[in-house]
Amino acid sequence: MTANTRPKTGQEALELLKEGNTRYVDSLNNSDPMMQKRPELVKDQDPLAIILGCSDARVPVEIVFDQGLGDLFVIRVAGNVVAPSQIGSVEFAAEAFGTQLVVVLGHSQCGAVTACVEALINPDQHYSPNLQSIVDRIRPSVYNLHELATANGQDIDADQLVDRSIRANVRMSVSQLKHGSRILEDLSNSGQLLIVGAEYDLETGKVRFLDS
């Protein structure tokens, strides 16, 4: 969407969504295999993977993995953080559908991780209580890297710290899913559920899967 076509008000944005849904409904009878599959999904779903990703609009999960309707059970939250509601959502999909793969998907230039790094470098930085709750969940993974850099007397490169913190945050979320739920831990230990981390590169479009 260009600056010239971007809606200037919430009402204009709403109208664009309505028009888009009309086009979608009109397309349901076409020959697109993805659309032909839709009637099967009315009664049930059988996602091949659970994706816990960031809310960033530049990371449309189904498009990134070239998957269609019903293929992915997607949970999105700023900073791909793990809170009780996210854990519960993963538990639900793993138990209800028997889905055997969870991917925690971070991405380059993550705004939530950047906000956390900025808060560590500049303690006077203030956020709303709700945004602060997200920053606080990211903070442990960023704090360790920040402290290591300062302890060694290194000059802190904010961009480099953000880059490293994004992967550290993904790994922390993976660990929290593996060990923050008895249900998920049992499924993981028994080999019935694989939980992995990954990072999407905004520039190249590539997803790099991280070592556990």
C-alpha positions as a Markdown table, in Angstrom:
| # | Residue | x | y | z |
|---|---|---|---|---|
| 1 | Met | 0.0 | 0.0 | 0.0 |
| 2 | Thr | 1.4 | 3.3 | -1.1 |
| 3 | Ala | 1.2 | 6.6 | 0.8 |
| 4 | Asn | -1.4 | 7.8 | -1.8 |
| 5 | Thr | -3.7 | 4.7 | -1.2 |
| 6 | Arg | -3.3 | 4.4 | 2.5 |
| 7 | Pro | -6.6 | 5.3 | 4.3 |
| 8 | Lys | -6.5 | 8.6 | 6.2 |
| 9 | Thr | -9.2 | 7.6 | 8.8 |
| 10 | Gly | -10.3 | 4.6 | 10.6 |
| 11 | Gln | -13.6 | 4.7 | 8.7 |
| 12 | Glu | -11.8 | 4.6 | 5.4 |
| 13 | Ala | -9.7 | 1.6 | 6.6 |
| 14 | Leu | -13.0 | -0.1 | 7.6 |
| 15 | Glu | -14.4 | 0.4 | 4.2 |
| 16 | Leu | -11.3 | -1.1 | 2.6 |
| 17 | Leu | -11.7 | -4.2 | 4.8 |
| 18 | Lys | -15.4 | -4.5 | 3.8 |
| 19 | Glu | -14.5 | -4.2 | 0.1 |
| 20 | Gly | -11.8 | -6.8 | 0.5 |
| 21 | Asn | -14.1 | -9.3 | 2.2 |
| 22 | Thr | -16.6 | -8.8 | -0.6 |
| 23 | Arg | -13.9 | -9.7 | -3.1 |
| 24 | Tyr | -12.9 | -12.7 | -1.0 |
| 25 | Val | -16.5 | -14.0 | -0.9 |
| 26 | Asp | -16.9 | -13.5 | -4.6 |
| 27 | Ser | -13.7 | -15.5 | -5.2 |
| 28 | Leu | -14.9 | -18.6 | -3.2 |
| 29 | Asn | -16.4 | -20.2 | -6.2 |
| 30 | Asn | -13.4 | -19.9 | -8.4 |
| 31 | Ser | -10.9 | -22.7 | -9.3 |
| 32 | Asp | -8.3 | -21.7 | -6.8 |
| 33 | Pro | -7.4 | -25.0 | -4.9 |
| 34 | Met | -7.1 | -23.0 | -1.6 |
| 35 | Met | -10.6 | -21.7 | -2.0 |
| 36 | Gln | -12.0 | -25.1 | -2.9 |
| 37 | Lys | -10.6 | -26.4 | 0.4 |
| 38 | Arg | -12.6 | -23.9 | 2.4 |
| 39 | Pro | -15.9 | -25.9 | 2.7 |
| 40 | Glu | -13.9 | -28.7 | 4.5 |
| 41 | Leu | -12.8 | -26.2 | 7.1 |
| 42 | Val | -16.3 | -25.1 | 8.2 |
| 43 | Lys | -16.7 | -28.2 | 10.5 |
| 44 | Asp | -13.1 | -28.8 | 11.5 |
| 45 | Gln | -9.5 | -27.8 | 11.1 |
| 46 | Asp | -6.3 | -29.8 | 11.0 |
| 47 | Pro | -3.3 | -27.4 | 11.1 |
| 48 | Leu | 0.1 | -28.9 | 10.4 |
| 49 | Ala | 1.9 | -26.4 | 12.6 |
| 50 | Ile | 1.3 | -23.9 | 15.4 |
| 51 | Ile | 3.1 | -20.6 | 14.9 |
| 52 | Leu | 3.7 | -18.2 | 17.8 |
| 53 | Gly | 4.7 | -15.1 | 15.9 |
| 54 | Cys | 5.0 | -11.3 | 16.3 |
| 55 | Ser | 2.1 | -9.0 | 15.4 |
| 56 | Asp | 4.2 | -7.1 | 13.0 |
| 57 | Ala | 2.3 | -6.4 | 9.8 |
| 58 | Arg | 5.3 | -7.2 | 7.7 |
| 59 | Val | 5.3 | -10.9 | 8.7 |
| 60 | Pro | 2.1 | -12.5 | 7.3 |
| 61 | Val | 2.7 | -16.0 | 8.5 |
| 62 | Glu | 0.7 | -18.0 | 5.9 |
| 63 | Ile | 2.4 | -16.0 | 3.1 |
| 64 | Val | 5.9 | -16.4 | 4.6 |
| 65 | Phe | 5.5 | -20.2 | 4.7 |
| 66 | Asp | 3.4 | -20.5 | 1.5 |
| 67 | Gln | 0.5 | -22.2 | 3.3 |
| 68 | Gly | -3.2 | -21.9 | 2.8 |
| 69 | Leu | -6.5 | -21.8 | 4.7 |
| 70 | Gly | -6.5 | -24.1 | 7.7 |
| 71 | Asp | -2.8 | -25.1 | 7.4 |
| 72 | Leu | -1.5 | -23.0 | 10.3 |
| 73 | Phe | -2.8 | -22.3 | 13.8 |
| 74 | Val | -1.4 | -18.8 | 14.2 |
| 75 | Ile | -0.9 | -16.9 | 17.5 |
| 76 | Arg | 0.4 | -13.4 | 17.1 |
| 77 | Val | 1.5 | -11.0 | 19.8 |
| 78 | Ala | 4.0 | -8.1 | 19.8 |
| 79 | Gly | 7.5 | -9.5 | 20.4 |
| 80 | Asn | 6.3 | -13.1 | 20.1 |
| 81 | Val | 6.3 | -13.2 | 23.9 |
| 82 | Val | 4.9 | -16.1 | 26.0 |
| 83 | Ala | 2.2 | -15.3 | 28.5 |
| 84 | Pro | -0.5 | -17.6 | 29.9 |
| 85 | Ser | -2.9 | -16.8 | 27.1 |
| 86 | Gln | -0.3 | -17.8 | 24.5 |
| 87 | Ile | 0.6 | -21.0 | 26.4 |
| 88 | Gly | -3.1 | -21.9 | 26.6 |
| 89 | Ser | -3.6 | -21.3 | 22.9 |
| 90 | Val | -0.7 | -23.7 | 22.1 |
| 91 | Glu | -2.0 | -26.3 | 24.6 |
| 92 | Phe | -5.4 | -26.1 | 22.9 |
| 93 | Ala | -4.1 | -26.6 | 19.4 |
| 94 | Ala | -1.7 | -29.4 | 20.4 |
| 95 | Glu | -4.4 | -31.3 | 22.3 |
| 96 | Ala | -7.5 | -30.5 | 20.2 |
| 97 | Phe | -5.9 | -31.1 | 16.7 |
| 98 | Gly | -2.9 | -33.2 | 17.5 |
| 99 | Thr | -0.6 | -30.7 | 15.9 |
| 100 | Gln | 3.0 | -31.8 | 16.5 |
| 101 | Leu | 5.0 | -28.7 | 15.6 |
| 102 | Val | 5.3 | -25.3 | 17.3 |
| 103 | Val | 7.4 | -22.6 | 15.7 |
| 104 | Val | 8.2 | -19.4 | 17.7 |
| 105 | Leu | 8.8 | -16.9 | 14.9 |
| 106 | Gly | 10.7 | -13.7 | 15.6 |
| 107 | His | 11.9 | -11.3 | 12.9 |
| 108 | Ser | 14.5 | -8.8 | 12.1 |
| 109 | Gln | 14.0 | -5.2 | 13.2 |
| 110 | Cys | 11.4 | -6.2 | 15.8 |
| 111 | Gly | 9.9 | -3.1 | 17.4 |
| 112 | Ala | 9.1 | -4.7 | 20.7 |
| 113 | Val | 12.6 | -6.0 | 21.2 |
| 114 | Thr | 13.9 | -2.5 | 20.1 |
| 115 | Ala | 11.7 | -0.9 | 22.7 |
| 116 | Cys | 13.2 | -3.2 | 25.4 |
| 117 | Val | 16.8 | -2.4 | 24.3 |
| 118 | Glu | 16.0 | 1.3 | 24.3 |
| 119 | Ala | 14.6 | 1.0 | 27.8 |
| 120 | Leu | 17.9 | -0.7 | 29.0 |
| 121 | Ile | 20.1 | 1.8 | 27.4 |
| 122 | Asn | 18.0 | 4.8 | 28.4 |
| 123 | Pro | 16.3 | 4.0 | 31.8 |
| 124 | Asp | 14.3 | 7.3 | 31.5 |
| 125 | Gln | 12.4 | 5.8 | 28.6 |
| 126 | His | 8.7 | 5.3 | 29.6 |
| 127 | Tyr | 6.0 | 3.2 | 28.0 |
| 128 | Ser | 2.3 | 2.7 | 28.8 |
| 129 | Pro | 1.7 | 0.0 | 31.5 |
| 130 | Asn | 0.4 | -2.4 | 28.9 |
| 131 | Leu | 3.3 | -2.0 | 26.5 |
| 132 | Gln | 5.6 | -2.1 | 29.5 |
| 133 | Ser | 4.3 | -5.6 | 30.3 |
| 134 | Ile | 5.5 | -6.8 | 26.9 |
| 135 | Val | 8.9 | -5.1 | 27.4 |
| 136 | Asp | 9.2 | -6.8 | 30.8 |
| 137 | Arg | 8.7 | -10.2 | 29.3 |
| 138 | Ile | 11.4 | -9.6 | 26.7 |
| 139 | Arg | 13.8 | -7.9 | 29.2 |
| 140 | Pro | 15.5 | -11.0 | 30.7 |
| 141 | Ser | 16.9 | -12.2 | 27.3 |
| 142 | Val | 18.0 | -8.6 | 26.5 |
| 143 | Tyr | 19.4 | -7.8 | 29.9 |
| 144 | Asn | 21.9 | -10.7 | 29.9 |
| 145 | Leu | 23.4 | -9.5 | 26.6 |
| 146 | His | 23.4 | -5.9 | 27.8 |
| 147 | Glu | 25.1 | -6.8 | 31.0 |
| 148 | Leu | 27.7 | -8.9 | 29.3 |
| 149 | Ala | 28.6 | -6.1 | 26.9 |
| 150 | Thr | 28.9 | -3.5 | 29.7 |
| 151 | Ala | 30.8 | -5.8 | 32.0 |
| 152 | Asn | 33.5 | -6.3 | 29.3 |
| 153 | Gly | 33.7 | -2.6 | 28.9 |
| 154 | Gln | 32.5 | -2.7 | 25.3 |
| 155 | Asp | 30.8 | 0.2 | 23.6 |
| 156 | Ile | 27.1 | -0.8 | 23.1 |
| 157 | Asp | 26.0 | -0.9 | 19.5 |
| 158 | Ala | 22.2 | -0.6 | 19.8 |
| 159 | Asp | 21.5 | -2.2 | 16.4 |
| 160 | Gln | 23.8 | -5.1 | 17.1 |
| 161 | Leu | 22.2 | -5.6 | 20.5 |
| 162 | Val | 18.8 | -5.6 | 19.0 |
| 163 | Asp | 19.8 | -8.1 | 16.4 |
| 164 | Arg | 21.3 | -10.5 | 19.0 |
| 165 | Ser | 18.4 | -9.9 | 21.4 |
| 166 | Ile | 15.8 | -10.9 | 18.8 |
| 167 | Arg | 17.3 | -14.4 | 18.6 |
| 168 | Ala | 17.8 | -14.5 | 22.4 |
| 169 | Asn | 14.1 | -13.6 | 22.9 |
| 170 | Val | 13.0 | -16.3 | 20.5 |
| 171 | Arg | 15.1 | -18.9 | 22.4 |
| 172 | Met | 13.6 | -17.7 | 25.7 |
| 173 | Ser | 10.1 | -18.1 | 24.3 |
| 174 | Val | 10.9 | -21.6 | 23.1 |
| 175 | Ser | 12.2 | -22.5 | 26.6 |
| 176 | Gln | 9.1 | -21.0 | 28.3 |
| 177 | Leu | 6.8 | -23.1 | 26.1 |
| 178 | Lys | 8.8 | -26.2 | 26.8 |
| 179 | His | 9.0 | -25.7 | 30.5 |
| 180 | Gly | 6.1 | -23.4 | 31.4 |
| 181 | Ser | 3.3 | -26.0 | 30.9 |
| 182 | Arg | 3.1 | -29.5 | 32.1 |
| 183 | Ile | 1.0 | -30.4 | 29.1 |
| 184 | Leu | 3.5 | -29.1 | 26.6 |
| 185 | Glu | 6.5 | -30.4 | 28.5 |
| 186 | Asp | 5.0 | -33.9 | 28.6 |
| 187 | Leu | 4.2 | -33.8 | 24.9 |
| 188 | Ser | 7.7 | -32.5 | 24.1 |
| 189 | Asn | 9.5 | -35.1 | 26.3 |
| 190 | Ser | 7.5 | -37.9 | 24.8 |
| 191 | Gly | 8.4 | -36.8 | 21.2 |
| 192 | Gln | 4.8 | -35.9 | 20.3 |
| 193 | Leu | 5.5 | -32.2 | 20.0 |
| 194 | Leu | 8.5 | -30.4 | 18.5 |
| 195 | Ile | 9.0 | -26.8 | 19.6 |
| 196 | Val | 11.6 | -24.8 | 17.6 |
| 197 | Gly | 12.6 | -21.2 | 17.2 |
| 198 | Ala | 13.1 | -19.2 | 14.0 |
| 199 | Glu | 13.8 | -15.7 | 12.7 |
| 200 | Tyr | 12.3 | -14.1 | 9.6 |
| 201 | Asp | 14.5 | -11.7 | 7.7 |
| 202 | Leu | 12.5 | -8.7 | 6.5 |
| 203 | Glu | 15.0 | -7.9 | 3.7 |
| 204 | Thr | 15.5 | -11.4 | 2.2 |
| 205 | Gly | 12.2 | -13.1 | 3.1 |
| 206 | Lys | 14.1 | -16.1 | 4.4 |
| 207 | Val | 13.3 | -17.9 | 7.6 |
| 208 | Arg | 16.3 | -19.1 | 9.6 |
| 209 | Phe | 15.5 | -21.9 | 12.1 |
| 210 | Leu | 17.6 | -21.6 | 15.2 |
| 211 | Asp | 19.4 | -24.3 | 17.1 |
| 212 | Ser | 17.7 | -25.2 | 20.3 |
